[in-house]
Amino acid sequence: MTSRLNRLAVAFLATALATLGITVANPAPASAAMTICYNTSQAGSYASVANQAASIWNNATVNLTLSANCGSNLRIYQITGGGSYAVRTSLGNGRVYIDTQQAAQYSVLRIMTHEIGHILGLPDNYNGNCSLLMSGGSAGTSCTNPYPSSAEANRVSNLFAGTFSATDRSADIFRDSWPAALAPVS
Ligand SMILES: [Zn+2]
């Protein structure tokens, strides 16, 4: 009842102001979050890893939601050999390939969240820092951190709010260096 009365009061006030020639700007509409439907039909045993990675990105960001089984903005593949990589066709759209050979050495969840990071507009930053997701394999096989830093997550949130350059949104292929561990010297 109270909210109805409030709405009536607001409507009356707006009408009164309009009568006086004063227009009231509408409040800014809530930005519509982009839903990125990801498809794991080709992800093999990594489908559950993809779901975990989607949850990590959803928890860390705003303005986008990764959602399973609603379409195919993002297709995830399990491959063997050739290295993990991401093909971004546009911001939020593309394909991610996870190499089982790299996943045997590195945290497969870190690989998955990293490759999805490319689809979400992030470039590589091979500085060896394990606290950064986009440092990828440069942080070594002991680095299992699957979480984007706050800076990385904020950049994605801002990209999906429409800020930053066209470069981050453009089509690109990210062939990843998750270097194979050196074979033991015999
Ligand atoms: Zn990468």
Boltz pocket constraint, residues with backbone or C-beta under 6 A from the ligand:
constraints:
  - pocket:
      binder: B
      contacts: [[A, 114], [A, 115], [A, 118], [A, 123], [A, 124], [A, 134], [A, 136], [A, 174], [A, 175], [A, 176], [A, 177]]
      max_distance: 6.0
